[in-house]
Amino acid sequence: MSLSLKIYIVENSVTKTIVFDPSTTVYDACRIIRDKCTEENLGNPKDYGLFLTDDDSRTGVWLEPARHLEYYILRNGDTVEYRKKLRTLRVKMLDGSVKTMLVDDSQIVANLMVVICTKLGITNHDEYSLVLEDLENQENIDNRNYGTLTLKRRREEKERDAKMDQLRKKLHTDDDVNWLDPSKTLREQAIDENETVLLRRKFFFSDQNIDSHDPVQLNLLYVQARDAIINGTHPITQEKACEFAGIQCQIQFGDHVETKHKPGFLDLKEFLPQSYIRVKGIEKKIFAEHKKHFGKNELEAKVTYTKNARALKTYGVTFFLVKEKMKGKNKLVPRLLGVTKDSVLRLDEKTKEILQTWPLTTVRRWGASPNTFTLDFGDYSDQYYSVQTTEAEQIQQIIAGYIDIILKKKQAKDHYGIEGDEGSTMFEESVAPHKATILQHELSKVGKLNTESLAKPAVMRAGSDGEKTFSTGMMGSAQHTIVSGQVSVGHAPPTKAE
């Protein structure tokens, strides 16, 4: 049985029909294509792969080199592209700058984050991800291949009432943040070379360690915190708003100059939350705070800003607007569900005041469906916590992401222990009220012994008493003794205190 495929060589816009054995691996198929297309003057074989397009030519899947062609259920006459895996990707930073870099298009987004962050000088790549900006304004939005990704589901699939939509806009929740699916390639998500993606911190786990020694991450953290404060994601008092605005002035303008920095100088909407812009005399209060940071350079001021931002109760919380059942009534009411690096939160949907906290370590399991999300806290709670939401998959990804980071950090700190060292001592102790039995067992892995002389060459020097005799020799061979066995020690039962 044979499989006849049309191979479209993208680089040269040439199509050739080649017959394969269905059991041929994708890697071998690429080699066969090159052997039959020597006249095409293609580049390094490692830079190419096979790409199967969907009905929409913008999306498709890269065929994995180790898979057999039959795995992809290809039929005679199907067209498969032979194309370069390397492509350009435009990555926008939060400060507005855009970096264009070469990435491997066949890799999933999670793997690309390692490359992108490394090129930008960011070490903790697992805490960052990519966002597709202004999804609703993109052309051909309905032609995108969303798959099961609920973060970017089509408009018609989001059946939301007007009240919930207004709340979302007011609260700036993460429901509508269009995170790319880390388990898929860019091409599977219709991200071509012409689109720009935004780099953002998705998980706030190790950000407390960022200081002036890491200016790249410090700037990213500062911009993200500043934007969240100004757009109202973090509810703050007027006094706090002025404090943050004063530090921002030091960052942007340097030291306070009395003749220059006076009322009318600032565009307040770039420094304050909307609710405080029209407060009389507030610009004077901002400059009063600005003076307090006289002498600080830009990095020092950013450190101060991010340090103060971390002190906010809502800092590091990923918010989702959900509906939960009202106690004692068969009625659903809006509620905020929050996820942090160490807990799951129930918050007031108007003030963002924390109503209930569950440590992340108590989450035993969770269930996500198209319209509901359920958490099981095991013995920590006597009942499940279930909410109605269309963003269950996004909530699930945030919780799973934090747990994954926690486990990775824990594994990095733990030593190999008994499982990793055959020579470790195993110790078992069983204690009962009437006896105590201790079992101790030691295994030693004996390797090859090397016997060497430790004597150094003699140094001859003329002495005051003339020549003296000396002798050399060898150390005795090494002795190695193994003592094995077990010991049982019996103890008299404890006496009852009078």
Secondary structure, 3 states (H helix, E strand, C coil): CCEEEEEEECCCCEEEEEEECCCCEHHHHHHHHHHHCHHHCCCCHHHEEEEEECCCCCCEEECCCCCEHHHHCCCCCCEEEEEECEEEEEEECCCCCEEEEEEECCCEHHHHHHHHHHHHCCCCHHHEEEEECCHHHCCCHHHCCCCCCHHHCCHHHCCCCHHHHHHHHHHCCCCCCCECCCCCECHHHCCCCCCEEEEEECCCCCHHHCCCCCHHHHHHHHHHHHHHHHCCCCCCCHHHHHHHHHHHHHHHHCCCCCCCCCCCCCCHHHCCCHHHCCCCCHHHHHHHHHHCCCCCCHHHHHHHHHHHHHCCCCCCCEEEEEEEECCCCCCEEEEEEEECCCEEEEECCCCCCEEEEEEHHHCCEEEECCCEEEEECHHHCCCCEEEECCCHHHHHHHHHHHHHHHHHHHHHHCCCHHHHCCCCEEEEEEEECCEEEEEEEECCCCCCCCCCCCCCCCCCCCCCCCCCCCCCCCCCCCCCCCCCCCCCCCCCCCCCCC
